[in-house]
Amino acid sequence: MKKCWSSLIMLLAWPLTWAQVEPAYVATYRVTFESDWSANTHPVDFPADPHYSGLIGASHGAETHLWSMGELASPGIQLMAETGSKSILSNEVAALIQSGMAEFLLSGPGMGDSPGSVNMVFDVSQAHPRVSLVSMIAPSPDWFVGVDGLSMREAGQWLDRIEVDLRAYDAGTDSGTRYTSSNSATAPPAAIQAINSSPFDVNPVLGRFVFELLDTAGAFPWSGAHSGLYFDPNNSGDGVTLIVSEGETRNFVLATWYTYRDGQQMWLAGSADFEPGDTAVEVNMLRTTGANFGIDFNAADVTAINWGNLTLSVPACGVIDMAYEGVENPTEVGTTQYRQLAGIEALRCE
């Protein structure tokens, strides 16, 4: 006997009052920066005062990058890599937050001596689950360690622990080849690259970032109360239908996303199971083509194409956070928040 089965026929609309949306489902992590970098691990030309600048970065979605291999460094990354200063990079993160492309500024201590370790605690949300974090290798011309867009989630769940080996990157803005080389601006600037030459050719790993999940808060578990019709207040015509079924042996979400590509209507559909208490669900979405209308329809003519995946969560009653990542077209990535237009009267979220 199913506890509930919702369908479009059963949807009864009620007026919704638009209030301030509660913060998206948030996880708290501690990152520990452990450095092995020493005269023993990297004996060539090792400096007398080995240290790292303060940690600096942001939490953001898949479409945002503070830095990337093969791309030019921003002014903030350049200043961080050359001097250890956080000022310009902090301003760049603030602008991303203002535009909705990032959520939290991450800022932590530096390491006064290496080998050693430092740590900091930070928050991430389901809408912005990726972390970019950097620190200058000091002294150096423009070398740094860091991660670019590291996701704290996998298969719709927060990861308990992530360990990432750190190697040296060249910001491409100074042509020095030794730790204490004189300033020599690279003109024109080169793309950011991993350093495979001396002094990191024999041992490319300097240390690691260890991310540990401390706490989670703020999300609603999936239930039939989240079935309904949802719309994007910022984009008329873009919407989602969710049918949530809870049964004795199986719980699942059926999602249909009504959106567009290249000026043409595109409907995506998919389903995924969830466990009682789950606060996020990842749904594989298919795009269908072929077949004809009405009496000429033949199911054998339908071709199902793997579009990609949605990660759905409920930060507040009547609100769905959706992170999307295309497989068919990898450039189709981002996050959107939808408001409920109609739901099931008997199953209101509370």
N, C-alpha and C positions, 0 to 999 in steps of 0.2 A: 504493500500500500504506500503510494507516494504521499509525502507531506504536502507537496504542491507541484502543480504543473501549470506554467503560465503560457498563454498563447496570445496572439494579437487580438483575437476575438474577445478575450477575457479582460483586456485592458480598459480600466475606467479612469478617466482623467479627473484630477482634482487641482484646484488652483494652488500654485506654489508661490511662496514668498521668498524673493531673492535676498538672502542675507550674506554677510561676509562669510566666505568659505573658510572652514577650518583648515589648519595647515595639513598639507599632504602627509601621508603616512611616512613617519620619520624613523630612521635607524641611527643609533649612536655608535661610532667606532673609535677605537684608539689605534693610531698608527705609531709604530716604533721604528725609528731610523737607526739601524745597526750598521756601523762602519767598521770594516776590517782593514781599511787602507792604512798601510804603514810601511816603514822601511823594509820590513821582512817580506811583505806581500808585493811591494812595488819598489824595489831597490834603486832603479835607474833614476838618478837626478832627484831623489826624494827631498822635498823642501824641509826647512828647519821648523816651520810653524804650520803643520797640516791642520786645517779646520774646514768647516762648512758654514755657509750663511744660513740665516733663518729660513725655515720652511715656508713656502708660499704657494697658493694654488686656489682651486675652486671646485665645487660640485656642480655638475651640469648634465645635460642630456647628450645623446649620441651625435647630435649635429654640431656640437660646439668643441673647439680645440683651443687651448692656450698656446700650444706648440705642437709640432709634428715633424717627424723625420722627413727630409726632402723638401721642407717648406722654409721660407725665410723667417727669421726670428722677428717678433714684434719688438717695438722699442722697450717694452717692459721686460721681455725675456732677455734682450740684449743687456740692459742695465743690471739685471739680476746676475747674468752669467759673467759680466766683466767686473762688477763692483760688489755684488751681494745685496744691493739695495732693493727693497720691496716697493718703493713708492710708486713708480710708473705702472708696474704690474698690478698693484692693488687698485689703481685707478682704472686699468683695463678691465679687471674683474668687476668692479663696481658698475661700469658701463654695460657689461654683459648681464648683470643682475637686473639693472634698470630696464633692459630690453626684453627680459624674460628668457634669455639664453643661458643663464646660470642662476644658481639659487643662493649658495653660501660661499663667502670668502673663507679660505682656510689659511691660517697664519700661525706659525709655531716657532719654537726656539731654534737657534743655530747650535752647532756642535763646536765647542771651543778647542777641542783637541781630538785627534783621531789616532788610534782606534777609540771608539766610544759609542754612546747611544743617547738619543733624546726621543721624546714622544710627545704627542698632543692628541686631544680628543676633539672630534668634530661630528657634525650631523650631515646626513644625506637623506633625500626623499625618493619615493618611487618615481616621481615625475622627473627628477634629476639625479639618477643613481650612479653617475660616473664621476671619477675623481682624477684631476690633474694636479700634480704636486712636484715642485722642483726645489733644488738647493745648489748654490754655487760651490764648486770644488775650489778651495782657496789655500794658497795662492794659485792663480792660473790666468791665462790670457782671457778666455771666454768659455771655460769648461764647466759643465754642470751634470748633475744626476737628476733623474725624475721619472715620472710615469705620465703617460698621455691618455686620458679618457679610459682609465681602468674602471670596469663595472664592478660594483659591490653586490650585484645580483646575478643569479643564474637560475633558469627554469622557474622564474616567478618568485624566487625566495632570496632572502638576504643570505650572503655567504658568511659562515662563522669565522673563517680565517683565510687570508690571502697572503702569500709570501712572494715577493717579486725581487729577483736579483737586480742590482743596480750597476750600470756601466756608465762610462764617461761619454758625454756628448759635447760636440763642438758647436757653439752657437753660430759660427760662420761670420763673425763680425770683427775678429782680431786674428791676425796671421801668425801669432807667436806659437812656437812649438815646444817650449819648455815652461815649467811651472812659473818661473820668475822672468820670463821674456819681457823686454820693454814693450810698451804699447805700440801696436802696428795695425792700424785699422785696415780691414779687408775691403777693398774697393774694386768692383761693387761687392756688396755682401754676398756670401755664399749660403747655400741651404744648410740647415741643421743636419749633422751627420754623426753617427757613432764613431768614436776614435778607435781605429784598429792599429794604429802605429804606436811607437814609443811615446810615453812610458807605460802604455796600457796594452801592448801587443802580446806579452807573455801571459798576463793575468788580466782579463778585461773586467772582472767583477770587483767592485769596490766595497760592496755591502749589500744591504737589502732593506726594503720596506716591509714590515709585517703589520697587516691590518687585522684587527680582532673586533668582532661584534660584541658590544657591551649591552645594548638595550634596544628595544623597539617599542613604539607607542603610536597611537593615534589613528589606527585603521579599523574599519568595520570588517568583520568576517563575511564571506560570501554567503548569501541566502536568497530565497525567493523574493525578499523585499526589494532587491535591486533589479528585478525584472522591470522592463519598461522601455519607453521611447526617450531618447536623449538627443539634444541638439547642441551645436557649437554657437554660443551667443555672438561670436566674432565672425562667423562665416555662415551666412544664410544658405540653406540647402545641403549642408554637411551634417550628417547625423548617424546615430547608432541605435539599433534595436538589440536589447538583451533579453534572452529567455533563460531563466535560472531554474533548474530542476533539482530538488533534493529528494532522494529516495533511500530505501533501506539498504540497497546494494551499490548504488551509484549516484554521484552528484556531478552535474555538468552545467556548463554555460554554453549557450548557442548565441553567437554574435553575428550581426550583419552590419556592415559599415557602408554607408551611402556616401560616396565621395567622387572625385573627378581626377582625370589625368589628361593633360594636353587638350583641355577644353571639352573632353568627352566624359559622359557619365561612366562611373566605374563602381560596381557593387561587389563587395568582398564578403565572404561568409566562411565561418569556421566554428568548431566546437572544441571544448577541452574539459576534462574531468578535474574536479578539485576535491580536497579532503575537508571534512568539517573543521572549522577554525581557520582555514586558509584565508589570508587577507589579500592575496594577489593570485591571478591566474594568467597563464600564458596561452594564447590561442593562435594556432596556425591557421592562416587565412588563405582561401583559394579564390582565384578569379576565373570565371567560366566564360567560354566562348563557344560559338557554333550553335546548331539547332535553329529551328524556325518557330514562328508564332502559332499559337492556337492549335487547330486540328492537324497542322503540319509538323507539330513537335515530335521529335524522336529522341529519346534519352541517349541512344547510342551516338548521336551526333555531338553530344556535349563534350568539350575538352576542359578539364580542370587544371589550372596552372597555379603552382605554388607561388603566391604573391610574397608572403613573409609572415611576420609574427606581431601580435599585439600583446602587451602586458597591461592588464586591467586591474585597477584597485579603486577602493571607495574611501576617499578621505573625509567625506561628510555625507549626511543623508541627502539624496537627490543630486549627487555629484559623482562623476566617474573621471578618474585620471587615466589617460591612455598614452603609453609609450609605444611607438611603432617603428619597425625596422624591416625594410623590404629585402627580399632575397632576389626576386625577379629583377628589381631595379634598386641596387644598393644605395642610390642617392635619396630614396624615399625613406627618410628617417626623421624622427622628431617626437614631440610630445604635444598633447592637446587635452584640454579639460572640457567635459561635456556636462550640461545641466539636464535634469530630468523634466520632460514635458508631460508625460503621463506614466502612471504605474498601476499597480493592483491595489484597489481600495482596502481590501482586507489584510494586506501585507505591508503596511506602511513601515518604513525604516524609522527606528526610534533610538 
